[in-house]
Each structure stands twice: as C-alpha cells, then as structure tokens.
C-alpha cells in the first residue's frame, strides 16, 4: 500500500485519488463536528473522542508501522501544540454558539489561509479561475453563516464571542492543515505519521474533559459518552487520514478547499440530526459552496 501511494504521488492518478479523499474527508469532518456539538458538552465529547483514537492508534504506532525518523520528533511537537490550540478554541466556540453558525465561519476561514500557507511553504499556485472558485466558495460559506446569524434565536448574548472564536479557530485550521501536510511529507511512510499523530494527539484533552466532568452538578453517564467517543474516534481516523493523504498525493491548497464542502454536509446534518432549520436560501448558499469547489477543481 505504501509503495503504491508513493508511486502515484504527483501523478494524474494521485490527483484523482486525492480528489475523492478530500470529498470523503469533507463528509466525515461534518459528521465529526456534529458529534462534538451534539448531545453532550463539547469538551466532554472531545475528550472521549481523543482518548478513544489515542488508545486505538497506540498499538499501530508502537508495533505495526515503522518508527518515526529522528527529524520527525520536533515536527510532532509542533503539530501537538497547534492541535491543542485548535481543539481548545473549537470546543470553546461550540459552547458559545450554535453549530450552524460556528462551523461555517471556522471552515470558511480555513481554506483561504491554507491556500496562502501552501504558497509560502510548498510554492503552490492557483490559477485565476481557481481563485474565482475560492471566492465563490467563501461567499457561500460566509453567506450561510450570516443567514444563520440573522435567523438565530438562541445564544445571541454570546454570539460575538462565538464568531470571534470561530475566526481564530479557522486560522488554526489553516495552520494545522499546512503544517500537517509538511509533516506527512517529511516521513517516508505516511502511515507512520498518522499512527503517531493520533497516539500523541489523544493525550491532552481527556484529562481536561475528566476534570470538567467531575465539576458538573449532573455529569452525564459515562457509557453513552464513551460510545460517542469511540464512534468519533473511527470517524476521525478516516476524516483526518483522508485529508492528510490527499495533501501528500496532490496540492495542499486544492485539498483544503475541497474539504470545505463539509459545510454543505454540516448543514444537512444540522437539519436532519440536530433538527436545525434549513430553508431555500440556505440550500442556495450550499449550492454556491459546492459550485465554488467544482470551479477550483475544474480550473486547475
């Protein structure tokens, strides 16, 4: 598998595989976001997810994949710090605002700065048509956020803080997408990066979630919470793994933009699962997001 992936890097086949991986990551990332925002406190859900995928990844990291090369340890250290900041900001934003307001702002901020970061770090460039596609996609994403904002009836007192946190979180999305792409390209075996990433990344949030659970007057039952955590762990494996593999096989910027079609999936999940309202205007904005992603792909 590793040899086949190496053989298609930078090829037309690699581009096609990266496209499908980015779309898969988009859908799964929306599922992941809904899991974190859903039934339980976002901090508790994130802790349950992280401990689940950390424990699941440990045997693969320690006994299956090749151990990281010496130069990878500083990279893992920086990756860990970036993801800690991202997860704290994401959970904080979800405690202050509705999923359908926070999520589009986070995902809309991310791709723009990822494209810039990919240019600075990997010398990737976009055509004028692709930049048009980015603009269309961002217009749809931020339009969706503004529409949700205008029609929001809950959490209005904490909304300014939620939006501010969402923008900052989006900047960290761009930072981790770009730097993680650098990390997965820096090791010979991409599965080494993924296995060790999940094991290391699962360390920080569980103790914080446990302390928060202990301080609650009516803490949730552990069983359902951990069930959600295990499901989220599997979703994270395939979501993050897909987008990271896409950034190794093809352009980081294109993969990041295509992943932001997750906003469309998030709106559908918010409607079907979280019972949040969806109307014709939001459907039109979601279509705009999808159109932007198509323009980016076709314009390359």
Phi, psi and omega in degrees: 000314180298318180296320180294317179298318179297326183287337183257000179300128178076006179259173177296322176297317178298322178297316181294315179298318179298323178300310181294323179295321180294320178293319176300317178298323180299310180298313183291329178292324176295320176299317180299316179297320179293324177298318182288327183271346191290237195297321187257168173306131184303326179293319180292317180298317180296320178296319179294320179295314185295317179294328179293308183285336175294316179290324179290327183280334187305311180299324179290319180294319187276331190232349186250300183279159174300147179290151181298147173293157183306323183289350182280337186296315175298325178297315178298325178297315179293318178302317180301313182295319179297316182289329175299311180299317180300314185291322178296314180295319180297312180296320179297317179298319181293334177282347183253343184212164180292151181303315186285351173264312184292313187300313180299323180294317178300310184287334178285327179287324186302306188295324181300311181285335175293318178300317178295316179296323179294326176294316183288322186268322186243003180060031177281143178233153175250147173283168178300322179295319179294321176295325174299316178299319177300317179297317178297315180298315180294323177299319178294317182294310181288330174297320177296318179296318180293322178296315178299322181296316181295326185259008182287137178246346182245157174059027182292330181290334180256007186296316179303318179294320180299317181292320177298316178295324180296319179295314180297320177299320178299324176297321179286332172300314178298318181295313182288326179298314182290313184288324177295324176298321175298318181295315183288338176276344185276348180248150183293320183254113182297333180288337172297313178299314184295315182296314181289327176300309183295323179294314181290320184292339181278005186276320196284309191287325182305315178297322178295317179296320180296315179297322178294319178299319181295328184277350182288142176292320178232077182294145181291157177296137187293322185304302179298324179297315181288330174299315176298323179296318180294316177300314179298326178297315178295319178298318180297318179306309185282328179291302182292319179300321180295313183290324178293320178293324177297321180289337176281324184280331187212196185293136179295315183298316180295317179298319181295318180294315180297326179296334184284000166293355174303333178299324176296311179298323180296319179296320178295317179294318178301325179284310186283320188260311184272359176061034176269146190290137175230128180236184183298326180294319179292325177297319179296320179293323177295322177296325177296320177298313179297321179296320178299319179295321179295319180297317178300317182292315183286335183274359183280000000 
